[in-house]
Amino acid sequence: MFIGLDLGTSAVKAVAFRDHAVVASATAALEVVSPKPGWSEQDPAAWIAACREVLRELCAHLGSAASDILGIGLSGQMHGAVFLGADRKPLRNCILWNDSRSAAECAELSRRAPSIAQTAGIPPLPGFTAPKIMWLKRHEPEVYAALRHILLPKDYVGLWLHGGLETDRSDAAGTLWLDQEAGAWDVGLCSASDCDIAWLPPVHAGTEEVGAVRSTAAEQTGLPAGIPVFAGGGDAATGAVSVGATQPGRGFISLGTSGQLFLCTDQHRPNPDKYVHAFAHTLPDGFYQMAAMLNGARPLAWLAGILGCSVKDLVEEAVRASPARAPLCLPYLTGERSPHGDPDIRGAFYGLEDTAGRAELAYAVLEAVAFSMADATESFGDSLDDAPHLLAIGGGTRSDALLQLIADVTRRTLGRGKSAEAGPSVGAALLAAAGAGAIELTDLARSPDVETWFEPSDPSPEIFERLDRYRELYRCLKQMPASSAAASASRAKPTMPAARRT
């Protein structure tokens, strides 16, 4: 039996996985803090508390069977910057993947390293790790001066669990410091972004053992001490492993807080003009292309919160709405990456009438999530032609209506697999199993049993007219000056570093 531990943005999830099935799971919620407009942070201490909680719950459920655990694989949100001092303790809150404060630093990094997109796989964008270091040096020089180690979020969990400073290929790929083809940190990119390469951890394949559960972590969780811990991967890559997307031509969509369209490739294939990420996979010698949408299914949760209902109830209302009476929605609550590379754009409703109610607003948001996937599909060009279908993972896959709408507007067949919501945590467990020799690397290409297929239907032409108007609405609003909140995000300077520890 193997454990997959996934540090998401909204929750930590742990699964116990055996014989291709989840035998137990546990989840603990997390909160994001936004001290200033455009900022998105989390306290690493909250991650550890949540990890303790889910592992304790998992071990309690397993009882004596916890002694059968043979390994733990790690997964987590990508791009976050955990700044550690010489004592390996956080100097401030982690700056997350959807933080937009470093737009000015991205422009500067592009000037300093004009070929960065070819080496690192994507042009500089505020969510990535490298420009966060530049921002730190400029705005929090006392924290920068104390900096001795930089970890990605799941690797900070690894530090607590096994005591080492380690990372994997796929998480390293999302920093803008990795030479994707070489699979190693690039000295020039580090220097261009004010990062000392000595601050960065060794890079491993996701199936490599990087340590063992320490006695302190064992006491806090109920895990047996000494269990091997494996490097795992960033959540995009571990999500891919969970659905067998480990070989060229395999692909999927992910509908979590963020959204992804992911395709495995046999080599590094940058496509910077469309902001398609070209990254190293967590598996040895593997690569992938990915369109990354910052907003994913998050706009549905946002509207449900505003209206005081569940996402399930919101979607049921959306299905009853008349699209002809619904406004258009731009879902860009925190800017957008693929295909726009636009940290300043924000969400909007357009075309509101006095007849519009909850159902019409719900439909507009549901449709906008699907339209963002249509944009992602178009950004791939003909690269998806060899993929016969796309599997669907993440919490958003609970909605039949959303998956059918995505199938219709992308003209792609989607398959919702069993345990589709588990996603990255299952992938992490599988990587641990492969690392321990319980399964072969080739076994990771096994696709899950598909529970429901969503074939493109013949929707009303109106849906594609609305898609055209949706795209035109973005082009029009892009011409407007950024909101004062968005424009000031990269210039804001705190009185003192948030949640700094001594």
ZIURFEN-V341637 format. One record per backbone hydrogen bond with DSSP energy under -1.0 kcal/mol. CO is the residue of the C=O (numbers start at 0). NH is the residue of the N-H. E is the energy in kcal/mol with one decimal. If there is no record, write none. Layout:
<<CO NH E> <CO NH E>>
This chain:
<<0 69 -3.3> <1 16 -3.1> <2 72 -2.8> <3 14 -2.0> <4 74 -2.2> <5 7 -1.0> <5 12 -2.7> <6 76 -2.6> <9 29 -2.9> <10 7 -2.0> <11 27 -2.2> <12 5 -3.4> <13 25 -2.1> <14 3 -2.2> <15 22 -2.9> <15 23 -1.1> <16 1 -2.3> <20 17 -2.8> <23 15 -2.8> <25 13 -2.5> <27 11 -2.7> <32 40 -2.7> <35 38 -2.4> <37 99 -3.1> <39 95 -2.7> <40 32 -2.7> <41 93 -2.7> <42 45 -1.6> <43 47 -1.8> <44 48 -2.2> <45 49 -2.2> <46 50 -2.7> <47 51 -2.7> <48 52 -2.0> <49 53 -2.5> <50 54 -2.3> <51 55 -2.5> <52 56 -2.3> <53 57 -2.5> <54 58 -2.7> <55 59 -2.4> <56 60 -2.1> <57 61 -2.2> <58 62 -2.0> <61 64 -1.9> <62 65 -1.8> <63 66 -1.5> <64 67 -2.3> <65 68 -1.6> <70 2 -2.5> <71 229 -3.1> <72 4 -2.6> <73 232 -2.0> <74 6 -2.4> <75 234 -2.8> <80 94 -1.3> <81 150 -2.1> <82 90 -2.6> <83 147 -2.8> <83 148 -1.8> <84 87 -2.1> <88 84 -2.1> <93 41 -1.5> <94 80 -2.0> <95 98 -1.4> <101 105 -1.9> <102 106 -1.8> <103 107 -1.9> <104 108 -2.7> <105 109 -2.2> <106 110 -1.4> <107 111 -2.3> <108 112 -2.5> <112 115 -2.0> <114 118 -1.4> <115 119 -3.4> <116 120 -1.2> <118 179 -2.0> <120 277 -1.3> <124 127 -1.8> <128 132 -1.0> <129 132 -1.1> <129 133 -1.2> <130 134 -2.3> <131 135 -2.4> <132 136 -2.4> <133 137 -1.8> <134 138 -2.9> <135 139 -2.6> <139 143 -2.2> <140 144 -2.4> <148 83 -2.8> <150 81 -2.4> <151 155 -1.4> <152 156 -1.5> <153 157 -1.8> <154 158 -1.9> <155 159 -1.9> <156 160 -2.3> <157 161 -3.5> <158 162 -1.3> <160 213 -2.6> <166 203 -1.5> <167 171 -2.4> <168 172 -1.8> <171 174 -1.6> <174 129 -2.1> <176 185 -3.0> <177 179 -1.0> <178 182 -2.5> <183 178 -2.9> <185 189 -2.2> <186 190 -2.6> <187 191 -2.3> <188 192 -1.0> <189 194 -2.8> <190 193 -1.5> <195 198 -2.7> <196 199 -1.4> <198 149 -2.4> <201 166 -1.7> <203 168 -2.0> <204 207 -1.9> <205 231 -2.5> <207 230 -2.5> <210 228 -3.0> <212 225 -2.6> <213 217 -2.3> <214 218 -2.4> <215 219 -1.6> <216 220 -1.1> <217 221 -2.7> <223 226 -1.1> <226 212 -2.4> <227 71 -2.0> <228 209 -2.9> <228 210 -1.0> <229 73 -1.0> <233 237 -2.5> <234 238 -2.1> <235 239 -1.5> <236 240 -2.1> <237 241 -2.0> <239 242 -1.0> <239 244 -2.9> <240 243 -1.5> <243 245 -2.0> <246 249 -2.0> <249 263 -2.9> <250 390 -1.6> <251 261 -2.8> <252 392 -2.2> <253 259 -1.7> <254 395 -3.4> <255 296 -2.7> <257 255 -2.3> <258 292 -3.1> <259 253 -2.4> <260 290 -2.4> <261 251 -1.8> <262 288 -2.8> <263 248 -2.1> <264 286 -1.2> <270 273 -1.2> <270 275 -1.7> <271 274 -1.3> <276 289 -2.2> <278 287 -2.4> <281 205 -3.3> <282 285 -1.9> <285 280 -2.3> <286 264 -2.2> <287 278 -2.1> <288 262 -2.7> <289 276 -3.2> <290 260 -2.1> <291 337 -2.6> <292 258 -3.0> <294 297 -2.1> <296 299 -1.3> <296 300 -1.2> <297 301 -2.6> <298 302 -2.5> <299 303 -2.4> <300 304 -2.1> <301 305 -2.1> <302 306 -2.5> <303 308 -2.4> <309 313 -2.2> <310 314 -2.7> <311 315 -2.0> <312 316 -2.0> <313 317 -2.2> <314 318 -2.1> <317 320 -1.4> <321 324 -1.9> <322 325 -1.2> <327 349 -2.5> <329 347 -1.6> <330 332 -2.3> <331 334 -1.0> <335 341 -2.2> <336 340 -4.9> <341 335 -2.3> <347 329 -2.9> <349 327 -3.0> <352 355 -1.7> <356 360 -2.3> <357 361 -2.8> <358 362 -2.5> <359 363 -2.3> <360 364 -2.0> <361 365 -2.5> <362 366 -3.0> <363 367 -1.9> <364 368 -2.0> <365 369 -1.6> <366 370 -2.8> <367 371 -2.1> <368 372 -1.2> <369 373 -1.7> <370 374 -2.3> <371 375 -1.9> <372 376 -2.5> <373 377 -2.2> <374 378 -1.8> <377 380 -1.5> <379 382 -1.9> <381 384 -1.7> <383 386 -1.7> <389 414 -1.9> <390 252 -2.9> <392 254 -2.6> <393 396 -1.8> <394 397 -1.6> <395 398 -1.5> <398 402 -2.0> <399 403 -2.7> <400 404 -2.1> <401 405 -2.5> <402 406 -2.5> <403 407 -2.3> <404 408 -2.4> <405 409 -2.3> <406 410 -1.3> <412 389 -2.5> <413 453 -3.1> <414 391 -2.3> <415 450 -2.8> <415 451 -1.5> <416 419 -1.2> <418 421 -1.0> <418 422 -1.1> <419 393 -2.2> <421 424 -1.6> <422 426 -2.0> <423 427 -2.4> <424 428 -1.8> <425 429 -2.3> <426 430 -2.1> <427 431 -1.9> <428 432 -2.2> <429 433 -2.5> <430 434 -2.5> <431 435 -2.1> <432 437 -2.1> <432 438 -1.0> <439 442 -1.0> <440 443 -1.4> <441 444 -1.4> <442 445 -1.7> <448 417 -2.2> <451 415 -2.8> <453 413 -2.3> <459 462 -1.9> <460 464 -1.7> <461 465 -2.6> <462 466 -1.7> <463 467 -2.1> <464 468 -2.1> <465 469 -2.5> <466 470 -2.1> <467 471 -2.1> <468 472 -2.6> <469 473 -1.7> <470 474 -2.0> <471 475 -2.4> <472 476 -2.6> <473 477 -2.3> <476 479 -1.2> <482 486 -3.1> <483 487 -1.7> <487 491 -1.8> <496 499 -1.1> <497 92 -1.5>>
